[in-house]
Amino acid sequence: MSFPLLSSSVPVGALIGWMLVLTVKHVIADFVLQTSWMAIGKDQKTGWALPLLAHCLVHLAVAMVLILIIAPRFWFVALIDFAIHITVDRAKGLCASRFGVTLENEHPWFWTLIGVDQALHHLTDFFLAILMAAN
């Protein structure tokens, strides 16, 4: 199987650079700065809004700082990232709470749900990197 040749007007160096920046942002916000209160709370049936908002505001803050340092004209990308992140994490939370998908109960879908969540976040980062690299 071969793929057709694809041409692109997106500079590869800029794309890689933005992907690195957004990946570092994601690791910092999703793993280093996310507390247990955020991680567990945002997936609950009730009381999920404040932990989810706090978690996504961390993403917004880290993204905004990095983008303002590197290319302030893209400040709005942090807002797009926030909106998509809160949507993806809420969808994951709905699935987790509705079907009881937790690590504690060793639910068979737990790691699949985490994997889909992370894949969607990385795809978001990829498309945002393309947006910034192309402009």
MIMI-749477 format. One line per field, with one value per atom (N, C-alpha, C): residue in one letter; atom name; x, y, z. Coordinates in steps of 0.02 Angstrom, whole numbers. Atoms other than C-alpha are relative to their C-alpha. Last residue first. Layout:
BEGIN
code a  ...
site CA  ...
x X  ...
y Y  ...
z Z  ...
***
This chain:
BEGIN
code n  n  n  a  a  a  a  a  a  m  m  m  l  l  l  i  i  i  a  a  a  l  l  l  f  f  f  f  f  f  d  d  d  t  t  t  l  l  l  h  h  h  h  h  h  l  l  l  a  a  a  q  q  q  d  d  d  v  v  v  g  g  g  i  i  i  l  l  l  t  t  t  w  w  w  f  f  f  w  w  w  p  p  p  h  h  h  e  e  e  n  n  n  e  e  e  l  l  l  t  t  t  v  v  v  g  g  g  f  f  f  r  r  r  s  s  s  a  a  a  c  c  c  l  l  l  g  g  g  k  k  k  a  a  a  r  r  r  d  d  d  v  v  v  t  t  t  i  i  i  h  h  h  i  i  i  a  a  a  f  f  f  d  d  d  i  i  i  l  l  l  a  a  a  v  v  v  f  f  f  w  w  w  f  f  f  r  r  r  p  p  p  a  a  a  i  i  i  i  i  i  l  l  l  i  i  i  l  l  l  v  v  v  m  m  m  a  a  a  v  v  v  a  a  a  l  l  l  h  h  h  v  v  v  l  l  l  c  c  c  h  h  h  a  a  a  l  l  l  l  l  l  p  p  p  l  l  l  a  a  a  w  w  w  g  g  g  t  t  t  k  k  k  q  q  q  d  d  d  k  k  k  g  g  g  i  i  i  a  a  a  m  m  m  w  w  w  s  s  s  t  t  t  q  q  q  l  l  l  v  v  v  f  f  f  d  d  d  a  a  a  i  i  i  v  v  v  h  h  h  k  k  k  v  v  v  t  t  t  l  l  l  v  v  v  l  l  l  m  m  m  w  w  w  g  g  g  i  i  i  l  l  l  a  a  a  g  g  g  v  v  v  p  p  p  v  v  v  s  s  s  s  s  s  s  s  s  l  l  l  l  l  l  p  p  p  f  f  f  s  s  s  m  m  m
site N  CA  C  N  CA  C  N  CA  C  N  CA  C  N  CA  C  N  CA  C  N  CA  C  N  CA  C  N  CA  C  N  CA  C  N  CA  C  N  CA  C  N  CA  C  N  CA  C  N  CA  C  N  CA  C  N  CA  C  N  CA  C  N  CA  C  N  CA  C  N  CA  C  N  CA  C  N  CA  C  N  CA  C  N  CA  C  N  CA  C  N  CA  C  N  CA  C  N  CA  C  N  CA  C  N  CA  C  N  CA  C  N  CA  C  N  CA  C  N  CA  C  N  CA  C  N  CA  C  N  CA  C  N  CA  C  N  CA  C  N  CA  C  N  CA  C  N  CA  C  N  CA  C  N  CA  C  N  CA  C  N  CA  C  N  CA  C  N  CA  C  N  CA  C  N  CA  C  N  CA  C  N  CA  C  N  CA  C  N  CA  C  N  CA  C  N  CA  C  N  CA  C  N  CA  C  N  CA  C  N  CA  C  N  CA  C  N  CA  C  N  CA  C  N  CA  C  N  CA  C  N  CA  C  N  CA  C  N  CA  C  N  CA  C  N  CA  C  N  CA  C  N  CA  C  N  CA  C  N  CA  C  N  CA  C  N  CA  C  N  CA  C  N  CA  C  N  CA  C  N  CA  C  N  CA  C  N  CA  C  N  CA  C  N  CA  C  N  CA  C  N  CA  C  N  CA  C  N  CA  C  N  CA  C  N  CA  C  N  CA  C  N  CA  C  N  CA  C  N  CA  C  N  CA  C  N  CA  C  N  CA  C  N  CA  C  N  CA  C  N  CA  C  N  CA  C  N  CA  C  N  CA  C  N  CA  C  N  CA  C  N  CA  C  N  CA  C  N  CA  C  N  CA  C  N  CA  C  N  CA  C  N  CA  C  N  CA  C  N  CA  C  N  CA  C  N  CA  C  N  CA  C  N  CA  C  N  CA  C  N  CA  C  N  CA  C  N  CA  C  N  CA  C  N  CA  C  N  CA  C  N  CA  C  N  CA  C  N  CA  C  N  CA  C  N  CA  C  N  CA  C  N  CA  C  N  CA  C  N  CA  C
x 11  21  60  19  42  -9  -57  139  -16  -52  3  58  27  -143  54  6  -39  -25  -69  8  0  -18  -177  71  35  -217  14  -25  -82  -33  -65  -128  29  14  -309  65  25  -248  -18  -58  -146  -20  -39  -298  61  38  -404  36  -5  -271  -37  -66  -261  10  -5  -448  67  39  -450  3  -35  -309  -36  -58  -390  36  28  -553  55  23  -459  -27  -59  -367  -18  -35  -529  57  -4  -632  44  -40  -600  7  45  -660  42  -34  -534  -45  41  -654  27  13  -523  -41  -58  -464  -13  -51  -635  57  -67  -765  51  -40  -932  71  -15  -1030  44  59  -1118  12  51  -980  -60  -26  -837  -54  -9  -933  21  68  -991  3  32  -816  -69  -32  -740  -32  25  -865  29  68  -822  -31  -2  -637  -70  -25  -661  -1  49  -769  20  56  -657  -54  -20  -505  -58  -2  -589  17  68  -638  -2  42  -469  -69  -23  -371  -42  24  -474  18  72  -440  -32  8  -253  -74  -7  -259  -8  67  -325  2  30  -152  -67  42  -81  -33  56  -15  -47  60  88  -59  33  212  -66  -26  340  -29  -73  317  25  -18  131  75  15  108  19  -47  196  -11  -68  101  49  -4  -67  70  -1  -44  9  -65  2  6  -55  -145  68  4  -274  60  -20  -220  1  -73  -230  26  -31  -402  76  -4  -450  28  -47  -409  9  -67  -498  53  -17  -653  71  -11  -657  21  -64  -634  16  -56  -773  68  -12  -897  61  -54  -885  21  -57  -988  60  18  -1108  64  69  -1086  -24  54  -898  -68  34  -767  -59  30  -704  -38  61  -680  -33  57  -557  -65  3  -427  -60  21  -461  -12  67  -457  -26  48  -310  -71  4  -215  -48  68  -170  1  41  -11  -71  -38  119  -46  -32  6  36  39  -120  30  68  -53  -38  1  134  -71  -30  119  -2  46  -1  27  58  105  -46  -26  259  -57  -9  157  27  65  98  3  27  275  -66  -40  342  -26  19  200  38  64  232  -24  -9  414  -63  -33  375  9  48  251  30  48  373  -52  -34  509  -46  -8  390  35  -71  334  10  -16  152  74  -30  125  16  21  96  34  -39  103  -28  37  44  45  -42  109  -44  -15  -17  46  41  0  17  -38  66  -49  42  0  45
y -73  1584  35  -24  1404  75  7  1357  28  -49  1427  -3  -68  1335  53  -15  1177  71  -10  1180  17  -67  1202  17  -48  1050  72  5  946  52  -34  1005  1  -72  954  40  -21  785  75  -6  770  18  -60  809  9  -59  684  64  -4  549  62  -27  586  7  -69  564  31  -40  406  74  -3  333  41  -45  377  8  -68  296  52  -19  141  72  -22  135  18  -57  133  24  -56  24  57  16  -139  57  5  -63  -13  39  -99  -11  60  -35  -43  36  85  -63  43  136  -43  -26  203  -49  15  182  34  20  180  -19  72  179  -24  39  348  -76  2  427  -43  30  381  -6  72  417  -35  28  587  -76  4  625  -29  56  583  -9  60  700  -62  9  834  -63  26  810  -10  69  828  -30  42  984  -73  8  1067  -45  42  1035  -12  70  1101  -46  21  1265  -73  4  1286  -28  60  1248  -11  58  1377  -65  3  1504  -58  25  1467  -6  73  1488  -32  30  1665  -76  4  1723  -37  61  1683  -9  -8  1861  -61  -29  1841  8  -35  1724  29  20  1640  42  -5  1718  -10  -71  1751  10  -33  1572  74  23  1496  36  -23  1602  -20  -72  1575  26  -14  1387  74  23  1373  14  -42  1482  -21  -66  1398  43  7  1223  69  13  1275  -7  -66  1349  -6  -31  1177  71  36  1093  34  -14  1225  -33  -68  1214  17  -3  1025  70  32  1029  2  -39  1161  -34  -63  1075  38  5  895  68  -38  914  0  -66  777  34  -13  621  69  19  626  15  59  630  -23  -18  808  -58  -41  768  12  42  625  39  62  717  -43  -14  889  -65  -30  836  14  56  722  26  30  877  -59  25  921  -36  -47  1027  -24  -32  898  42  48  781  34  61  871  -47  -13  1049  -64  -42  1013  6  39  868  39  53  965  -41  -30  1122  -54  -20  1018  31  62  940  14  22  1111  -66  -48  1179  -25  7  1024  45  64  1027  -12  -10  1213  -65  -44  1179  9  40  1030  42  50  1135  -42  -35  1281  -49  -20  1167  35  57  1085  19  11  1248  -55  -10  1224  -14  -65  1247  17  -42  1064  67  -60  935  44  -56  759  61  -56  617  58  -50  478  54  -59  342  49  -63  171  58  -58  0  62
z 0  473  27  67  419  -3  45  577  -70  -16  690  -49  6  609  13  72  586  -9  24  771  -75  -22  816  -22  42  709  20  68  793  -45  3  967  -70  -7  938  -5  65  875  1  44  1035  -72  -19  1142  -46  22  1046  18  73  1068  -26  17  1254  -75  -25  1278  -20  48  1170  19  65  1274  -52  -9  1441  -67  -6  1382  10  66  1325  1  39  1490  -71  -30  1590  -44  47  1472  26  59  1567  -51  58  1731  -63  53  1868  -61  11  2002  -58  -63  2067  -11  -12  1893  61  -46  1853  6  24  1715  46  -58  1805  -18  3  1641  58  22  1659  4  -52  1762  -19  -61  1646  53  11  1487  64  8  1550  -10  -66  1612  -2  -36  1443  68  33  1359  33  -23  1487  -31  -69  1454  28  1  1266  70  34  1283  1  -46  1413  -31  -56  1304  48  22  1147  58  19  1229  -21  -59  1316  -17  -36  1157  63  39  1063  35  -12  1201  -38  -69  1196  18  4  1007  69  5  1034  -3  -67  1092  -1  -3  918  68  47  888  0  -31  1047  -47  56  961  25  65  1075  -57  2  1247  -71  -5  1224  -1  64  1161  2  52  1311  -66  -17  1438  -55  11  1352  14  72  1339  -13  25  1524  -75  -27  1577  -28  30  1464  22  70  1516  -34  -2  1699  -71  -9  1661  7  67  1593  4  41  1759  -68  -27  1862  -44  17  1750  24  72  1763  -21  16  1953  -75  -27  1967  -12  37  1850  25  49  1913  -29  -25  2072  -47  -25  2021  25  24  1915  22  -45  1943  -31  27  1804  43  65  1837  -31  -4  2021  -66  -22  1999  -3  40  1895  19  68  1970  -38  -3  2152  -70  -6  2114  2  -66  2056  -1  -14  1877  68  -39  1875  15  -54  1821  45  -46  1721  58  -11  1612  52  -23  1622  17  -61  1613  28  -54  1490  66  -19  1380  58  -35  1377  25  -66  1331  42  -37  1190  70  -23  1134  38  -50  1126  29  -61  1038  55  -30  912  65  -35  884  32  -58  844  40  -52  732  63  -23  632  57  -44  623  28  -61  555  50  -44  432  66  -13  353  53  -71  303  10  -5  116  73  -55  93  -3  -3  -43  56  -25  -20  0  -22  -123  20  52  -129  28  -7  1  -55  0  -41  5  0  0  0
***
